[in-house]
Amino acid sequence: MEKNIWVLVEHRDEEIEEASLEVLSEARRLANKARASVAALVLGHSAEGFSDPLTQYGADKIFVVEHDLLETYTTDGFTTAVATLLKDHQPEFLLLAASVLGRDLAPRLATRLRTSLVSDCTILEITASGEMELTRPSCGGRVYATMACQTKISKIVTIRPGVLGLGKPRKGRSAEIVSLSVDLQPEVIRTASRGIRKVDREKLDIQEAEVILAFGRGAEDESTVEQLADLARLLEASLGGSRAAVDEHWITFDRQIGQTGKTVAPKVILCCGISGAQQFTMGMRDSKFIAAINTDRRAPIFKVADVSVLGDLKEIVPELINQFQSLSRQPDPSAGK
């Protein structure tokens, strides 16, 4: 087995998904410690437009597999293609983001190859003996389990998006681009894509959202909740809430953040009227930037917030709405140039 790490690259609308670049950055860090190489695997698309970012974030090689049946993700197509490549080339690890695609594909690959899978990892380390240790949360984040893979066949690992962050891109690096081929027949694929459309932010799974506006019991009434929804639209944010917001029937359970809800790690989260009990903060503490509004200066949420605002939502939210509406009405200074 080659001493190397492969990273499956997700891309959409001619752009690489940031979660994949996060995984690639982490693979580079691990490879430096283990004296291994890193290969980026791109399916269904020419790598010409991707070579610079993939190289800068750590790829030594870029494997490109172009096939008409891989242009759009299907479980059968990607499982067959990636499993074949892993059998042929036998990298030590395949890393991929724990995205919707990764959560669907990874267990199928592990089953097809009869190899190990550690999912939703938040910490990866190389031990003194050169073994990779993988840590993931369990029991709603109350327990962290550290594991090591024992299988000899390529091990599969998914990494939680937004937790490890992007490393610094290194300009001037070079990577070899290699075209690979797979024998993929139409009869293998049991599903067909009828089209792709963007999900409305109000329906988007909050675990996939980059910006979240979360609120709790401090909203107090329906009118404030409606204003918060208006503010979320202006911020292009997805709505989330604490358990109190769900108990008040202001938001549905599938949008609850916390120990008994979902764990999120967006780029920005604005917490409105949420005290910040541990049950809630356990579900959002890995967010990159946290802002909080609360009337209680001793609210625990202020301890984890990057920006804290002491004040009443009924006064602050309407003012924020006015400010953002004003900004949206201002003419684009670049227009007409």
Secondary structure, 3 states (H helix, E strand, C coil): CEEEEEEEECEECCEECHHHHHHHHHHHHHHHHHCCEEEEEEECCCCCCCHHHHHHCCCCEEEEECCHHHCCCCHHHHHHHHHHHHHHHCEEEEEEECCHHHHHHHHHHHHHHCCCEEEEECEEEECCCCCEEEEEEEHHHCEEEEEECCCCCCEEEEECCCCCCCCCCCCCCCCEEEEECCCCCHHHCCCCCCCCCCCCCCCCCHHHCCEEEEECHHHCCHHHHHHHHHHHHHCCCEEEECHHHHHCCCCCHHHEECCCCECCCCCEEEEECCCCCHHHHCCCCCCCEEEEEECCCCCCHHHHCCEEEECCHHHHHHHHHHHHHHHHHCCCCCCCC
